[in-house]
Amino acid sequence: MKFRHALAFALAAAPVPVAAQLAVPPQGSATPPAGSAAIPLYGKDTPGSPRDEVETRFMGRETVIRNITYPTLTPILPAPGKANGAAVLVLAGGGFQMLSLQNEGWRVAQALADHGVAAFVVKYRLNPSERDDKAWMATMARLMGGASPAGKAGKPPEIREPRATDDALAALRVVRARAGEWGVDPRRVGMIGFSAGAITTLNAVLQATDRQPGPDFIGYIYGPMAAVTVPAGAPPMFAALAMDDPLFGNGDFSIVSAWHAAKKPVELHAYAGGSHGFGMGTPGTTSTLMMSQFLAWMQSRGLLEAKARP
């Protein structure tokens, strides 16, 4: 497999086939909205440093952030008088090698805030990478090609980062603890995750406990479709992906079936086109309806109704 294809498939960040990427405009801003401020996720105990981060122009399409060691939470709040009390944590994807905040972070958060939902972008920790872009790309080419540094055949690395789940659960704690400050109902705090962010969102559900509750509802956007053991306290799920997704668009929706079999509310949207990483939608496909459908689903469950906070 050629390097560009291997990297795109393994990092789970390319929104369309590689050959067409340069024709697709970047999806939204590469920076947080004006006036927003990142909050260290663990306060004075937050590990790492913002200076470790590297901005990279990924495949000529968008600016991504990698080598994140310092996890943060950035509130994107509705305009005064528009908030309905619901909150959604936004987790972008990038194969735990980078965060596609331009495509799956700030723009998504702003769309939620525009509809009265308090949004919180989670910058979770990633696997380490070199500071030099060329060195990083060369390393990824080698790793995703399944070869060791010595050139011997090897198994491609597993795409995972356990600290990302720790950070997602920590973000839930922060939002609920400061719900009054942000005009949030602590019983209506959900998550929407894209690709690796969807994996992290799912892990936050699977690893939740009575002492560390998981999200109250989830958006599971082009995450793996394999079946899981659904916990008794699993929240309602909104799932979306494209049928031409080269990673998960094989027509097997086992995780949705598992949710349904466990008698947990679940809704699935499968678009004919959009590929992997479509974010708010690939132009010319019905994947552009995803955010409006997610909000309609929230409304159908009473999540957008303004209520007196407890």
Disulfide bonds with the S-S distance in Angstrom:
none
